[in-house]
Amino acid sequence: MPTDPPAFRSDLPHSFPWSVFHRRHPALVTQLLDVVPYGPAQRAAVRDLLVESTTGVLEPLGEHAPDHAQWLAWGGRELYGRPWGEAPFLWAESYFYRRLLEATGYFRPGAWQGVDPFAPLKNAELAGPEVDGELAALDGLSELPDERRAAALLAAALWGNRADLSFRLQPPAAGTGTAGAPPSGLLVDHGPLLWSTLAAASSPRVCLIADNAGRELLPDLVLLDHLLAGGLAAEAVLYVKPHPYYVSDATTTDVLAAVERLYAAPGPQAALTGRRLRRALTTGALTLRTHPFFCAPLPFHDLPADLRTELSGAALTILKGDLNYRRLVGDRPWPATTAFAAAVGHFPSPVAALRTLKSEVVVGLEAPVVAALDATGTPWRTGGTHALIQVHHPAGTR
């Protein structure tokens, strides 16, 4: 790996990290306070956090916070008292969500303890009528040849946060667009390598590190069911967040709600998938796990020893979503042509990243593709219109 460039920060006006703190977070706070009837104390604390995070310095968690010492060890000793914009973007953004839970009373004894501030948003999405149509589309999958069905399910998991693509029966079209830019938006497709990695393993254990709840988690669960039912995974482990994080990140509660949504769906294939997932959970074929590090403000290069050991025995670890990608490769302005294998060689198992681009960092692209995308003048790195299926194992590719 070349010398690490400096981490992204949010103190450059009108940069993407700056816009997260000055545009996205204010919109989030407005939405949150509109849908959750917090009292005056919580509402004032949330608004104070918004002011602090854009104009003030990083204030530490109170000494009685359960993770006070943990955040000191994660970098707070060096960063507290400095302007928010001087902290690495990944660190500051993670800390914003931790402080948001503090402001709403999530960890403190009282009426709001343990109340997910994002639950109304997650629940509304999962209950939405669009989900019925997406789950009904599963009924057509049984008629597809095995290879096409697998490709469709992988595409659904990849594009799960794009409502119009979440359960298409066809994966995005292959091919090369004008001046080398793929028209489908799929910039790298290591799907065949993903399947061959699993096929070559004996009694494979597959780990999936989840991203979002709701409509994104549903195709993740369907993919895991496909791996278990088809024998490509002897055991599956689904890692979720230990507490609410980044608005819609999946927790155990969200997994159970998604399984129930499948189980209760009117379509026969969705209901069958829900029944199989329930059974897999009760037999241990599918295990739910979490770890405090999944809410840490650090890259996966810094995995703690116990979590590294857990993952090291996997035939493949699948990382979902943009945040996990940032943590996997490092949230830094790498040249987009940096080899994916060089960026992720630290990971303790073969690894696959399924990621829709919603932040600036990206690696593993070919130079003509980068040039073509840059020439469009569009925010292709952050707009959610392009995606990657990238896989690395000792015999893998870029």
C-alpha positions, -999 to 999 in steps of 0.1 A, spaced: 0 0 0 14 35 -8 19 60 20 -14 67 35 -29 100 24 -45 121 52 -80 111 63 -110 129 50 -120 158 73 -151 180 74 -134 214 77 -132 221 40 -163 243 31 -186 227 6 -167 194 5 -188 162 8 -178 157 45 -186 194 52 -220 189 36 -228 159 59 -224 181 90 -239 213 76 -267 199 54 -274 162 61 -273 164 99 -296 195 102 -321 177 79 -318 146 100 -324 165 133 -354 182 118 -369 149 107 -361 132 140 -377 159 161 -407 159 138 -414 122 142 -404 114 178 -422 133 206 -391 140 227 -396 164 256 -380 198 260 -348 185 276 -340 160 248 -350 184 221 -327 211 234 -298 187 238 -302 175 202 -302 211 189 -272 219 211 -253 190 196 -261 203 161 -246 237 170 -216 221 187 -208 198 157 -208 227 132 -193 256 152 -178 242 184 -153 217 198 -156 180 205 -169 176 240 -163 143 258 -190 119 270 -199 123 306 -179 102 331 -209 81 339 -215 71 302 -211 33 299 -186 37 271 -168 68 284 -135 49 287 -140 32 254 -143 64 234 -112 78 251 -93 47 239 -108 51 204 -92 85 200 -110 108 223 -79 116 244 -63 132 213 -94 148 198 -116 161 226 -113 199 228 -105 203 192 -129 216 165 -151 189 150 -138 196 116 -102 187 126 -112 152 135 -111 125 108 -145 125 91 -152 89 100 -144 96 136 -165 127 138 -195 113 120 -195 82 142 -192 104 173 -221 125 162 -244 95 162 -231 84 196 -237 119 210 -272 119 194 -280 88 215 -267 106 245 -289 137 238 -320 116 235 -314 96 267 -308 62 251 -282 51 276 -294 69 307 -319 56 332 -353 70 325 -383 68 302 -363 71 270 -336 45 279 -333 19 251 -357 37 228 -343 37 192 -347 73 179 -347 60 144 -373 32 149 -402 52 134 -383 57 102 -372 21 100 -407 8 108 -424 30 83 -400 18 56 -405 -19 64 -443 -16 65 -445 4 33 -466 -9 4 -435 -10 -19 -421 -39 2 -451 -61 -7 -443 -58 -44 -406 -65 -38 -414 -96 -18 -439 -108 -44 -412 -107 -70 -395 -136 -51 -422 -159 -65 -406 -156 -99 -371 -166 -88 -379 -203 -85 -385 -204 -123 -350 -190 -131 -320 -212 -137 -297 -215 -107 -270 -192 -120 -295 -164 -130 -313 -168 -96 -280 -164 -77 -270 -134 -98 -304 -118 -92 -302 -123 -54 -267 -109 -53 -278 -78 -73 -308 -74 -50 -285 -73 -20 -261 -49 -38 -288 -25 -48 -311 -31 -18 -311 6 -8 -323 15 -43 -360 10 -42 -364 6 -79 -338 -22 -81 -341 -40 -48 -357 -72 -61 -353 -71 -99 -352 -106 -112 -323 -96 -135 -289 -84 -123 -277 -50 -138 -268 -55 -174 -231 -61 -182 -212 -42 -208 -193 -10 -213 -208 23 -220 -196 55 -237 -159 61 -232 -156 31 -209 -183 38 -183 -206 8 -176 -242 19 -183 -255 -3 -155 -237 17 -128 -219 -15 -117 -183 -4 -119 -167 -36 -107 -183 -71 -109 -165 -98 -90 -197 -118 -86 -182 -149 -104 -153 -148 -80 -176 -146 -50 -195 -177 -61 -164 -196 -70 -149 -187 -36 -178 -203 -18 -180 -233 -41 -144 -241 -35 -147 -241 3 -155 -272 23 -182 -267 50 -181 -230 45 -190 -204 72 -202 -172 57 -202 -140 77 -222 -110 66 -216 -76 83 -249 -58 78 -255 -22 69 -291 -8 69 -323 -22 83 -356 -24 64 -356 -27 27 -319 -32 25 -318 -59 52 -346 -80 35 -325 -89 4 -295 -95 27 -316 -121 46 -329 -136 14 -293 -140 1 -282 -157 33 -312 -180 30 -302 -189 -5 -266 -197 6 -279 -219 34 -306 -236 14 -283 -243 -15 -254 -256 5 -230 -228 -4 -229 -220 33 -229 -247 61 -233 -219 86 -240 -182 83 -233 -154 108 -250 -121 106 -233 -92 124 -254 -63 134 -249 -31 154 -251 -33 192 -272 -2 193 -288 23 169 -263 40 146 -262 60 114 -300 64 112 -310 31 97 -282 7 106 -295 -28 115 -298 -41 151 -311 -74 164 -345 -59 167 -344 -49 131 -334 -84 120 -363 -100 139 -387 -75 123 -374 -82 88 -377 -120 93 -413 -115 106 -420 -94 75 -409 -122 53 -427 -148 74 -460 -129 72 -458 -119 36 -487 -131 13 -464 -144 -14 -454 -181 -10 -417 -177 -16 -413 -148 8 -432 -167 35 -411 -199 28 -379 -178 31 -392 -164 64 -399 -199 77 -365 -212 67 -348 -182 84 -367 -187 116 -357 -224 116 -321 -215 108 -320 -191 138 -334 -217 161 -310 -245 150 -279 -223 149 -274 -225 111 -279 -187 112 -264 -169 141 -268 -132 151 -238 -116 166 -226 -81 175 -196 -64 189 -189 -28 203 -164 -23 175 -192 -22 149 -201 12 163 -164 23 166 -151 53 147 -122 33 134 -113 13 102 -113 -24 102 -76 -24 101 -79 -19 138 -102 -49 145 -98 -61 181 -83 -95 186 -115 -113 196 -134 -101 165 -104 -107 143 -103 -143 155 -141 -148 149 -138 -136 113 -106 -154 105 -123 -188 101 -149 -176 76 -147 -189 40 -160 -154 31 -170 -123 49 -195 -101 30 -195 -64 39 -226 -45 30 -229 -8 24 -209 24 21 -199 28 58 -184 -7 60 -165 0 27 -151 32 42 -140 12 72 -126 -17 51 -103 3 28 -97 34 50 -117 66 47 -89 84 28 -86 99 -7 -69 69 -22 -64 71 -60 -94 53 -74 -70 30 -93 -54 17 -61 -57 -21 -61 -85 -35 -40 -63 -63 -28 -37 -39 -15 -63 -19 4 -80 -49 21 -51 -73 25 -52 -67 63 -87 -83 66 -86 -117 84 -107 -136 59 -115 -136 22 -137 -106 18 -164 -93 -5 -177 -57 -5 -212 -50 -18 -214 -13 -19 -234 15 -35 -212 46 -37 -224 73 -13 -191 88 -2 -159 98 -19 -135 69 -12 -132 42 -38 -105 18 -50 -100 -9 -75 -112 9 -106 -96 9 -141 -82 42 -152 -104 45 -183 -135 40 -162 -124 67 -137 -116 91 -166 -150 85 -182 -169 91 -149 -149 122 -140 -156 136 -175 -194 135 -168 -191 162 -142 -216 144 -120 -210 134 -83 -207 98 -92 -188 90 -61 -215 102 -37 -248 100 -56 -257 64 -50 -260 57 -87 -229 35 -90 -219 3 -72 -192 -23 -67 -190 -60 -61 -153 -64 -51 -138 -96 -38 -104 -105 -24 -89 -138 -13 -53 -150 -17 -60 -161 -53 -83 -132 -60 -82 -102 -84 -81 -65 -80 
